[in-house]
Amino acid sequence: MPQIRPITDLRNTNEISEMCHRSKEPIFITKNGYCDLVVMSMETYERQMALVEVYKKLSEAETELADETSLKDGEEVLRKLRAKHGR
């Protein structure tokens, strides 16, 4: 369940930091009743960025699959790799 806190809670940075590390989830900060900021630990941020990279690569792969002219024969690629690396 997402943590939602008012901006005034940012006065206690240690508590917010502990919450971020304990929950391993972002904390949503509101200002005047509206979403304003998102605060998260570095570990959570890096995990999110890694997921973004995976989704980006999956999207690129799906695009290549849709454009069948860019597909290569798997056996041919393996044969070339084996020849190149002497296996």
C-alpha positions in Angstrom: 0.0 0.0 0.0 1.5 3.4 -1.0 2.7 5.7 1.8 1.2 9.2 1.4 2.5 11.9 3.7 2.0 15.7 3.8 4.9 18.0 2.9 5.2 19.1 6.5 6.4 15.6 7.4 9.6 16.4 5.5 10.7 18.4 8.5 11.6 15.1 10.1 14.0 13.8 7.4 15.3 10.9 9.6 11.8 9.5 9.9 11.1 9.8 6.2 14.5 8.2 5.4 13.8 5.3 7.7 10.4 4.8 6.2 11.9 4.7 2.7 14.5 2.2 3.6 12.1 0.0 5.7 9.3 -0.1 3.1 11.6 -0.3 0.0 8.8 1.7 -1.7 8.4 5.3 -2.8 6.7 7.7 -0.4 4.3 10.2 -2.0 4.4 13.7 -0.6 1.3 16.0 -0.9 1.1 19.7 -0.8 -2.3 21.4 -0.2 -3.9 18.0 -0.8 -2.3 17.3 -4.2 0.6 15.1 -5.1 3.8 17.1 -5.2 6.9 14.9 -4.7 8.0 11.3 -4.6 10.8 10.3 -2.2 12.6 7.0 -2.2 15.8 5.3 -1.1 18.7 5.0 -3.5 18.2 1.2 -3.5 14.6 1.6 -4.6 15.6 4.2 -7.3 18.2 1.9 -8.7 15.8 -1.0 -8.8 13.3 1.2 -10.6 15.9 2.3 -13.2 16.9 -1.3 -13.8 13.3 -2.2 -14.5 13.0 0.8 -16.9 16.1 -0.5 -18.7 14.6 -4.0 -19.0 11.4 -2.7 -20.4 13.3 -0.5 -22.9 15.2 -3.6 -24.1 12.0 -5.6 -24.3 10.4 -2.9 -26.4 13.4 -2.8 -28.7 13.2 -6.6 -29.1 9.5 -6.4 -29.9 10.1 -3.8 -32.5 12.8 -6.0 -34.1 10.4 -9.0 -34.1 7.7 -6.9 -35.8 10.2 -5.9 -38.5 10.9 -9.4 -39.7 13.5 -8.1 -42.2 16.0 -7.5 -39.3 15.7 -11.0 -38.0 18.7 -13.3 -38.3 18.9 -17.1 -38.6 19.8 -18.4 -35.1 21.8 -21.4 -36.4 23.8 -19.1 -38.8 24.6 -16.7 -35.9 25.8 -19.6 -33.7 27.9 -21.0 -36.5 29.7 -17.7 -37.0 30.2 -17.2 -33.3 31.7 -20.7 -33.0 34.0 -20.1 -36.0 35.1 -16.8 -34.5 35.9 -18.2 -31.1 37.3 -21.5 -32.3 34.7 -23.8 -30.9 
